[in-house]
Structures are given as C-alpha cells and as structure tokens.
Amino acid sequence: MSENECMIHASVDDVFAVLTDGWSYAGWVVGASRVRDVEEGWPQPGFSIHHSVGTWPLLIDDTTTVEEYVPGAFLRLRVRAWPTGEGQVEFEATEKDGGCHLVIREHAVKGPAALIPQVVIDPVLSLRNTETLRRLRLIVEGRQT
C-alpha cells in the first residue's frame, strides 16, 4: 500500500470541507478530468461521484464511491477507472501544530492494476499522491485567504 502525508495550514474541518465537496474532486485528484455528477447523500457510505479520468478525447467515465466516512477524521473511497481497475483510497486527518496532518493510503484492489507487484506500483502511486496532496493543500489553503 502506498502512503503519503502532508501538513496543511488549515483546520481538519477545512480540509474535510474540500475532501467531501464532490464537485471539487477533479481539481485535486491527479488523473480526474471532470466531475459529471455528485449523488445527493455524498459523502455518506454508498454514495458516488461520477467522474471522468484521462485526457480528452481519451476519457473513461466511471465512479468513486464512499466506503467509510468519519466526519473530520477519516474517508475511505473505492475508486473505479475501468478497464484499468479499482483502487481503495483512504484519507486520515489529525490536528497537529495548529494545522492538519493528512495521510493518504492507496492500493489497487481489482482488475489489471491489482496484478502489478506492489514494489512496482507503489512508487507510481506515491508520485501521483504527492501531487494529489499538493493540489488539495493549495485549494484548502487558498480558501483561507
């Protein structure tokens, strides 16, 4: 499982305001190009964001579904991008030094991507999630000004 972390100069609640804003998803998730719909009820378990991944004109339409949600602390998502497969992504936040310490964990769980050895896929996921956290931090901190 790939794991990345960062400090965000904002409260945990401010971070979760962006994490749980389904319409902001394509703004901070690397690879997501647009959000087509956010089901009413998101971010409660079982509800989904309908998104596209890739670059036009080569887009894949799929979904991200909430598996577990603890407001202000934890969010687990099932991310689909078939035909490449499905992944599980977790965000865990804690207050630290007046800001938010955010950890993201990701691993492939189904499909062709799940067949790739961890030693090969983890560095790729780590690079992608470093940028994902950077984008998320910029959005959250930008809302503070």
MARBA-3410 file (N, C-alpha, C, O; in Angstrom, 1 decimal):
145
0.8,-1.2,0.0,0.0,0.0,0.0,0.9,1.2,0.0,1.8,1.4,0.8 ~ 0.6,2.1,-0.9,1.3,3.4,-1.0,0.8,4.3,0.1,-0.4,4.4,0.3 ~ 1.7,5.1,0.8,1.3,6.0,1.8,2.0,7.3,1.7,3.3,7.3,1.5 ~ 1.3,8.4,1.7,1.9,9.7,1.6,1.3,10.6,2.7,0.2,10.3,3.2 ~ 2.0,11.6,3.1,1.4,12.5,4.1,1.9,14.0,3.9,2.8,14.2,3.2
1.1,14.9,4.4,1.5,16.3,4.3,0.8,17.1,5.4,-0.1,16.6,6.1 ~ 1.4,18.3,5.7,0.8,19.2,6.6,0.1,20.3,5.8,0.6,20.8,4.8 ~ -1.1,20.6,6.2,-1.9,21.6,5.6,-2.2,22.7,6.6,-2.7,22.4,7.7 ~ -1.9,23.9,6.3,-2.1,25.0,7.2,-3.6,25.5,7.2,-3.9,26.6,6.7 ~ -4.4,24.6,7.8,-5.8,24.9,7.9,-6.3,23.8,8.9,-5.6,22.9,9.3
-7.5,24.0,9.3,-8.1,23.1,10.3,-8.5,21.8,9.6,-8.7,21.7,8.4 ~ -8.7,20.7,10.4,-9.2,19.4,9.8,-10.5,19.6,9.2,-10.8,19.1,8.1 ~ -11.4,20.5,9.8,-12.7,20.7,9.2,-12.6,21.4,7.8,-13.3,21.1,6.9 ~ -11.6,22.3,7.7,-11.4,23.0,6.4,-11.0,22.0,5.3,-11.4,22.1,4.2 ~ -10.1,21.1,5.7,-9.6,20.0,4.8,-10.7,19.1,4.4,-10.9,18.8,3.2
-11.6,18.7,5.4,-12.7,17.8,5.0,-13.8,18.5,4.2,-14.5,17.9,3.5 ~ -13.8,19.9,4.3,-14.8,20.6,3.5,-14.5,20.4,2.0,-15.4,20.4,1.2 ~ -13.2,20.3,1.7,-12.8,20.1,0.3,-12.9,18.6,0.0,-13.4,18.3,-1.1 ~ -12.3,17.8,0.9,-12.4,16.3,0.6,-13.8,15.8,0.3,-14.0,14.9,-0.5 ~ -14.8,16.4,1.0,-16.2,16.0,0.9,-17.0,16.8,-0.1,-18.2,16.6,-0.2
-16.4,17.7,-0.7,-17.0,18.5,-1.8,-16.8,17.8,-3.1,-15.8,18.0,-3.8 ~ -17.8,17.0,-3.5,-17.6,16.1,-4.7,-17.4,16.9,-5.9,-16.7,16.4,-6.8 ~ -17.9,18.1,-6.0,-17.7,18.9,-7.2,-16.2,19.4,-7.3,-15.8,19.9,-8.4 ~ -15.5,19.4,-6.2,-14.1,19.9,-6.3,-13.1,18.7,-6.7,-11.9,19.0,-6.9 ~ -13.6,17.5,-6.7,-12.8,16.3,-6.9,-11.8,16.4,-8.1,-10.6,16.1,-7.9
-12.2,16.8,-9.2,-11.3,16.9,-10.4,-10.3,18.0,-10.2,-9.3,18.0,-11.0 ~ -10.5,18.9,-9.3,-9.5,19.9,-9.1,-8.3,19.5,-8.3,-7.2,20.2,-8.4 ~ -8.4,18.4,-7.6,-7.2,18.0,-6.8,-6.8,16.5,-7.0,-5.7,16.2,-6.6 ~ -7.6,15.7,-7.6,-7.3,14.3,-7.8,-6.5,14.2,-9.1,-7.1,14.5,-10.2 ~ -5.3,13.8,-9.1,-4.5,13.6,-10.3,-5.1,12.5,-11.2,-5.4,11.4,-10.7
-5.4,12.9,-12.4,-6.0,11.9,-13.4,-7.4,12.2,-13.6,-8.0,11.8,-14.7 ~ -8.1,12.7,-12.6,-9.6,13.1,-12.8,-9.7,14.3,-13.7,-9.0,15.3,-13.4 ~ -10.4,14.2,-14.7,-10.5,15.4,-15.6,-11.8,16.2,-15.5,-11.8,17.4,-15.8 ~ -12.9,15.5,-15.0,-14.1,16.3,-14.8,-15.0,15.5,-13.9,-14.9,14.3,-13.8 ~ -15.9,16.2,-13.3,-17.0,15.6,-12.4,-18.3,15.7,-13.2,-18.6,16.9,-13.6
-19.0,14.6,-13.5,-20.2,14.7,-14.2,-21.4,14.7,-13.3,-22.5,15.3,-13.7 ~ -21.3,14.2,-12.1,-22.5,14.2,-11.2,-22.0,13.8,-9.8,-21.0,13.1,-9.7 ~ -22.6,14.4,-8.8,-22.4,14.0,-7.4,-23.7,13.6,-6.8,-24.7,14.4,-6.8 ~ -23.8,12.4,-6.4,-25.1,11.9,-5.9,-25.4,12.6,-4.6,-24.6,12.8,-3.7 ~ -26.7,12.9,-4.5,-27.2,13.5,-3.2,-27.0,12.5,-2.1,-27.4,11.3,-2.3
-26.4,12.9,-1.1,-26.1,12.0,0.0,-24.6,11.8,0.2,-24.1,11.4,1.2 ~ -23.8,12.2,-0.9,-22.3,12.2,-0.8,-22.0,13.1,0.3,-22.5,14.2,0.4 ~ -21.1,12.8,1.2,-20.1,11.7,1.3,-20.5,10.6,2.2,-19.6,9.9,2.7 ~ -21.7,10.3,2.3,-22.1,9.2,3.1,-21.8,7.8,2.4,-21.9,7.8,1.2 ~ -21.5,6.8,3.1,-21.2,5.5,2.5,-22.3,5.0,1.6,-23.5,5.2,1.8
-21.8,4.5,0.4,-22.7,4.0,-0.6,-23.0,5.0,-1.7,-23.5,4.7,-2.8 ~ -22.7,6.3,-1.5,-23.0,7.3,-2.5,-21.7,7.6,-3.3,-20.6,7.4,-2.9 ~ -21.9,8.1,-4.6,-20.8,8.1,-5.5,-20.7,9.5,-6.2,-21.6,10.3,-6.3 ~ -19.5,9.7,-6.7,-19.2,10.8,-7.6,-19.0,10.1,-9.0,-18.4,9.1,-9.1 ~ -19.6,10.7,-10.0,-19.5,10.2,-11.3,-18.5,11.1,-12.0,-18.7,12.3,-12.2
-17.3,10.6,-12.4,-16.3,11.4,-12.9,-15.7,10.8,-14.2,-16.1,9.7,-14.6 ~ -14.8,11.5,-14.8,-14.1,11.0,-16.0,-12.6,11.1,-15.7,-12.2,12.1,-15.0 ~ -11.8,10.2,-16.2,-10.4,10.2,-16.0,-9.7,10.2,-17.4,-10.3,9.7,-18.3 ~ -8.6,10.7,-17.5,-7.8,10.8,-18.7,-7.8,12.2,-19.3,-8.2,13.1,-18.7 ~ -7.4,12.2,-20.6,-7.3,13.5,-21.3,-8.2,13.4,-22.6,-8.2,12.4,-23.3
-9.0,14.4,-22.8,-9.8,14.4,-24.0,-9.0,14.2,-25.2,-7.9,14.9,-25.3 ~ -9.4,13.4,-26.2,-10.6,12.7,-26.3,-10.6,11.3,-25.7,-11.6,10.5,-25.8 ~ -9.6,10.9,-25.0,-9.4,9.6,-24.4,-9.9,9.6,-23.0,-9.0,9.6,-22.1 ~ -11.2,9.6,-22.7,-11.7,9.7,-21.4,-12.4,8.4,-21.0,-13.0,7.8,-21.8 ~ -12.3,8.1,-19.8,-13.0,6.9,-19.2,-14.0,7.5,-18.2,-13.6,8.2,-17.2
-15.3,7.2,-18.4,-16.3,7.6,-17.4,-16.5,6.5,-16.4,-16.7,5.3,-16.7 ~ -16.4,6.9,-15.1,-16.6,5.9,-14.0,-17.0,6.6,-12.7,-17.5,7.7,-12.8 ~ -16.8,5.9,-11.6,-17.3,6.4,-10.3,-16.3,6.2,-9.2,-15.3,5.4,-9.3 ~ -16.5,7.0,-8.2,-15.8,6.9,-6.9,-16.9,6.8,-5.9,-17.8,7.7,-5.8 ~ -16.8,5.8,-5.0,-17.9,5.6,-4.0,-17.3,5.6,-2.6,-16.3,5.0,-2.4
-18.1,6.2,-1.7,-17.7,6.2,-0.3,-17.9,4.9,0.3,-19.0,4.3,0.2 ~ -16.8,4.3,0.9,-17.0,3.1,1.7,-17.1,3.3,3.2,-17.9,2.6,3.9 ~ -16.4,4.3,3.7,-16.5,4.7,5.1,-16.2,6.2,5.3,-15.3,6.7,4.6 ~ -16.9,6.8,6.2,-16.8,8.2,6.4,-17.0,8.5,7.9,-18.0,8.2,8.5 ~ -15.9,9.1,8.5,-16.0,9.6,9.9,-15.7,11.1,9.8,-14.6,11.5,9.6
-16.7,11.9,9.9,-16.6,13.4,9.7,-15.3,13.9,10.5,-15.2,13.7,11.6 ~ -14.5,14.7,9.7,-13.4,15.3,10.3,-12.2,14.4,10.7,-11.3,14.9,11.4 ~ -12.3,13.2,10.3,-11.2,12.2,10.7,-10.8,11.3,9.6,-9.6,11.0,9.4 ~ -11.8,10.7,8.9,-11.4,9.5,8.0,-12.4,9.4,6.8,-13.6,9.6,7.0 ~ -11.8,9.1,5.7,-12.6,8.9,4.5,-12.0,7.8,3.7,-10.8,7.9,3.3
-12.8,6.8,3.4,-12.3,5.7,2.5,-13.2,5.6,1.3,-14.4,5.6,1.4 ~ -12.5,5.6,0.1,-13.2,5.6,-1.2,-12.8,4.4,-2.0,-11.7,3.9,-1.9 ~ -13.8,3.9,-2.8,-13.5,2.9,-3.8,-13.5,3.7,-5.1,-14.5,4.2,-5.6 ~ -12.3,3.7,-5.8,-12.1,4.5,-7.0,-12.1,3.5,-8.2,-11.3,2.6,-8.2 ~ -12.9,3.8,-9.1,-13.0,2.9,-10.3,-12.5,3.7,-11.5,-12.8,4.9,-11.7
-11.7,3.0,-12.4,-11.3,3.6,-13.7,-11.1,2.4,-14.6,-10.0,2.1,-15.1 ~ -12.2,1.7,-14.9,-12.1,0.6,-15.8,-11.9,1.0,-17.2,-12.5,2.0,-17.6 ~ -11.0,0.4,-17.9,-10.6,-1.0,-17.8,-9.3,-1.2,-17.0,-8.8,-2.3,-16.9 ~ -8.7,-0.1,-16.4,-7.5,-0.3,-15.6,-7.8,-1.0,-14.3,-6.9,-1.7,-13.7 ~ -9.0,-0.8,-13.7,-9.3,-1.5,-12.4,-9.9,-0.6,-11.4,-10.4,0.5,-11.7
-9.8,-1.0,-10.1,-10.3,-0.3,-9.0,-9.2,-0.2,-7.9,-8.4,-1.1,-7.8 ~ -9.3,0.9,-7.2,-8.4,1.1,-6.0,-9.2,1.5,-4.8,-10.3,2.0,-4.9 ~ -8.5,1.4,-3.7,-9.1,1.8,-2.4,-8.2,2.9,-1.9,-7.0,2.8,-1.9 ~ -8.8,4.1,-1.6,-8.0,5.3,-1.2,-8.6,5.7,0.2,-9.8,5.8,0.4 ~ -7.7,5.9,1.1,-8.0,6.4,2.5,-7.4,7.7,2.8,-6.2,7.9,2.4
-8.1,8.6,3.4,-7.6,9.8,4.0,-7.8,9.8,5.5,-8.9,9.6,5.9 ~ -6.8,10.1,6.2,-6.9,10.1,7.6,-6.3,11.5,8.1,-5.1,11.8,7.8 ~ -7.0,12.2,8.9,-6.6,13.6,9.3,-6.6,13.7,10.8,-7.4,13.1,11.5 ~ -5.5,14.4,11.3,-5.4,14.7,12.7,-5.0,16.2,12.8,-4.2,16.7,12.0 ~ -5.4,16.8,13.9,-5.0,18.2,14.2,-3.5,18.1,14.7,-3.2,17.2,15.5
-2.6,19.0,14.1,-1.2,18.9,14.6,-0.7,20.3,14.4,-0.7,20.9,13.3 ~ -0.1,20.9,15.4,0.6,22.2,15.4,-0.2,23.3,14.7,0.3,24.1,14.0 ~ -1.5,23.3,15.1,-2.4,24.3,14.6,-2.9,24.1,13.1,-3.5,25.0,12.5 ~ -2.5,22.9,12.6,-2.9,22.6,11.2,-3.5,21.2,11.1,-3.9,20.6,12.1 ~ -3.5,20.7,9.9,-4.0,19.4,9.6,-2.9,18.5,9.1,-2.3,18.8,8.1
-2.6,17.4,9.8,-1.7,16.4,9.2,-2.6,15.4,8.5,-3.5,14.7,9.1 ~ -2.4,15.2,7.2,-3.2,14.4,6.3,-2.4,13.3,5.7,-1.3,13.5,5.2 ~ -2.9,12.1,5.9,-2.3,10.9,5.3,-3.2,10.3,4.3,-4.4,10.2,4.5 ~ -2.6,9.9,3.1,-3.4,9.2,2.1,-2.7,7.9,1.9,-1.5,7.7,1.8 ~ -3.6,6.8,1.8,-3.1,5.5,1.5,-3.9,5.0,0.3,-5.1,5.2,0.2
-3.2,4.3,-0.6,-3.9,3.8,-1.8,-3.3,2.5,-2.2,-2.1,2.2,-2.1 ~ -4.2,1.6,-2.6,-3.8,0.3,-3.2,-4.8,-0.1,-4.2,-6.0,0.1,-4.1 ~ -4.3,-0.8,-5.3,-5.2,-1.4,-6.3,-5.8,-2.7,-5.7,-5.2,-3.4,-5.0 ~ -7.1,-2.8,-5.9,-7.9,-3.9,-5.3,-8.5,-4.9,-6.3,-8.9,-6.0,-6.0 ~ -8.6,-4.4,-7.6,-9.4,-5.2,-8.6,-8.9,-4.8,-10.0,-8.6,-3.7,-10.2
-8.9,-5.8,-10.9,-8.6,-5.5,-12.3,-7.1,-5.6,-12.6,-6.3,-6.0,-11.7 ~ -6.7,-5.2,-13.8,-5.3,-5.4,-14.2,-4.3,-4.7,-13.3,-3.2,-5.2,-13.0 ~ -4.6,-3.5,-12.7,-3.7,-2.8,-11.9,-3.4,-3.6,-10.6,-2.3,-3.5,-10.0 ~ -4.3,-4.4,-10.1,-4.1,-5.2,-8.9,-3.1,-6.3,-9.2,-2.6,-6.9,-8.2 ~ -2.9,-6.6,-10.4,-1.9,-7.7,-10.7,-0.5,-7.2,-10.8,0.5,-8.0,-10.8
-0.3,-5.9,-10.7,1.1,-5.3,-10.7,1.7,-5.5,-9.4,1.0,-5.1,-8.4 ~ 2.9,-6.0,-9.2,3.5,-6.2,-7.9,3.6,-4.8,-7.2,3.9,-3.8,-7.8 ~ 3.4,-4.9,-5.9,3.4,-3.7,-5.0,4.7,-2.9,-5.2,4.7,-1.7,-5.2 ~ 5.8,-3.6,-5.3,7.1,-3.0,-5.4,7.2,-2.1,-6.7,8.0,-1.2,-6.8 ~ 6.4,-2.4,-7.7,6.4,-1.7,-8.9,5.4,-0.5,-8.9,5.7,0.6,-9.3
4.2,-0.8,-8.4,3.1,0.2,-8.4,3.2,1.2,-7.3,2.8,2.3,-7.5 ~ 3.7,0.8,-6.1,3.8,1.8,-5.0,4.5,3.1,-5.3,4.1,4.2,-5.0 ~ 5.7,3.0,-6.0,6.4,4.3,-6.3,5.6,5.2,-7.3,5.6,6.4,-7.2 ~ 4.8,4.6,-8.2,4.0,5.3,-9.1,2.8,6.0,-8.4,2.6,7.2,-8.5 ~ 2.2,5.2,-7.5,1.1,5.8,-6.7,1.6,6.9,-5.7,1.0,7.9,-5.5
2.8,6.7,-5.2,3.4,7.7,-4.3,3.6,9.0,-5.0,3.3,10.0,-4.5 ~ 4.2,8.9,-6.2,4.4,10.2,-7.0,3.0,10.9,-7.3,2.9,12.1,-7.1 ~ 2.1,10.1,-7.7,0.8,10.6,-8.0,0.1,11.3,-6.8,-0.5,12.3,-6.9 ~ 0.2,10.6,-5.7,-0.4,11.1,-4.5,0.3,12.2,-3.8,-0.3,13.0,-3.1 ~ 1.6,12.3,-4.1,2.3,13.5,-3.6,1.7,14.8,-4.3,1.5,15.8,-3.7
1.5,14.6,-5.6,0.9,15.7,-6.4,-0.6,15.9,-6.0,-1.1,17.1,-5.9 ~ -1.3,14.9,-5.7,-2.7,15.0,-5.3,-2.8,15.8,-4.0,-3.6,16.7,-3.8 ~ -1.9,15.4,-3.0,-1.9,16.2,-1.7,-1.5,17.6,-1.9,-2.0,18.5,-1.2 ~ -0.6,17.9,-2.8,-0.1,19.2,-3.1,-1.3,20.1,-3.6,-1.5,21.2,-3.2 ~ -2.1,19.5,-4.6,-3.2,20.2,-5.1,-4.3,20.4,-4.1,-4.9,21.5,-4.0
-4.5,19.4,-3.3,-5.5,19.6,-2.2,-5.1,20.6,-1.2,-5.9,21.5,-0.8 ~ -3.8,20.6,-0.8,-3.3,21.7,0.1,-3.5,23.1,-0.5,-3.9,24.0,0.2 ~ -3.2,23.2,-1.8,-3.3,24.5,-2.4,-4.8,25.0,-2.4,-5.0,26.2,-2.1 ~ -5.7,24.1,-2.7,-7.1,24.5,-2.7,-7.5,24.9,-1.3,-8.2,25.9,-1.0 ~ -7.2,24.0,-0.3,-7.6,24.3,1.1,-7.0,25.6,1.6,-7.7,26.4,2.1
-5.7,25.7,1.5,-5.1,26.9,2.0,-5.5,28.2,1.2,-5.5,29.3,1.7 ~ -5.8,28.0,-0.1,-6.3,29.1,-0.9,-7.6,29.7,-0.4,-7.9,30.8,-0.6 ~ -8.4,28.8,0.1,-9.8,29.2,0.6,-9.6,29.9,1.9,-10.6,30.6,2.4 ~ -8.4,29.9,2.6,-8.2,30.6,3.8,-7.9,32.0,3.6,-8.1,32.8,4.6 ~ -7.5,32.4,2.5,-7.2,33.8,2.2,-8.4,34.7,1.9,-8.2,35.9,1.7
END
